[in-house]
């Protein structure tokens, strides 16, 4: 069963709420803050993953080449 918050409301046409500029006026159902919408995402996992994934692929390829290159074929 879903946990639904009866105070939370979304428009049925799928439009997101506008950025909140007057929190006191819309305190019961505010939109997102400007900081949440305009925040830079340069400290996330994305830049790290750009380096880790290729390095892991190279390491796994080297390990495969070392351990499985001399296997006899089963023909």
C-alpha positions in Angstrom: 0.0 0.0 0.0 1.3 3.4 -0.8 2.1 6.1 1.7 0.3 9.2 0.6 0.4 12.5 2.2 -3.1 14.1 2.0 -1.5 17.6 2.3 0.6 17.0 -0.9 -1.1 18.0 -4.1 0.1 17.8 -7.7 -1.7 19.2 -10.7 -3.2 16.5 -12.8 -1.7 17.8 -16.0 1.8 17.1 -14.7 3.1 20.7 -14.4 5.6 21.2 -11.6 5.0 23.9 -9.0 6.7 27.2 -9.7 9.7 28.3 -7.6 8.6 29.6 -4.2 9.3 33.3 -3.6 6.8 34.0 -0.8 6.9 31.1 1.7 4.6 32.8 4.3 1.8 33.1 1.7 2.0 29.4 0.6 3.1 27.9 3.9 0.6 25.0 3.7 1.7 23.8 0.2 4.9 25.6 -0.9 6.8 25.1 -4.1 10.6 24.3 -4.3 13.0 26.9 -3.0 15.2 28.9 -5.5 18.3 27.3 -4.0 17.0 23.8 -4.7 16.2 24.6 -8.3 19.3 26.6 -9.2 21.9 24.6 -7.3 25.0 23.5 -9.2 25.6 19.7 -9.2 29.3 19.7 -9.6 30.1 17.8 -6.4 28.0 14.7 -7.1 29.0 11.2 -8.1 29.0 12.0 -11.9 32.5 13.4 -12.2 33.9 10.5 -10.1 32.1 7.9 -12.1 33.6 9.2 -15.3 37.0 8.2 -14.0 36.2 5.1 -12.0 34.3 3.2 -14.7 37.0 3.3 -17.4 39.7 2.5 -15.0 37.8 -0.5 -13.7 37.1 -1.7 -17.3 40.9 -1.4 -18.1 41.8 -3.3 -14.9 39.3 -6.1 -15.6 40.5 -6.4 -19.2 44.1 -6.7 -18.0 43.0 -9.4 -15.5 41.1 -11.3 -18.2 44.1 -11.1 -20.5 46.5 -12.4 -17.8 44.3 -15.3 -16.5 42.4 -16.5 -19.6 44.6 -15.8 -22.6 46.3 -19.2 -22.6 43.2 -21.3 -22.2 43.1 -24.1 -24.8 40.1 -24.1 -27.1 37.5 -26.8 -26.6 37.0 -27.7 -30.3 
